[in-house]
């Protein structure tokens, strides 16, 4: 059974994504196989990362309490979507 399901959703924000060719080919194959759109795939992939990343969960909890948090090493550069 596919992990990604077709969905309807609320307000959207446009994003541009650039992928290596081999990932794009597999993404397209997966979407056809699962009967979902690329939008469904990316939305649910992002939700999965947020749900499974313990460091992110701890950061959100600390930030909600007003505590200072430390960014993980080797993460993305701020705002540009590239490794930094």
Secondary structure as GFF3:
##gff-version 3
##sequence-region A 1 84
A	DSSP	alpha_helix	21	34	.	.	.	ID=ss1
A	DSSP	alpha_helix	38	52	.	.	.	ID=ss2
A	DSSP	alpha_helix	54	64	.	.	.	ID=ss3
###
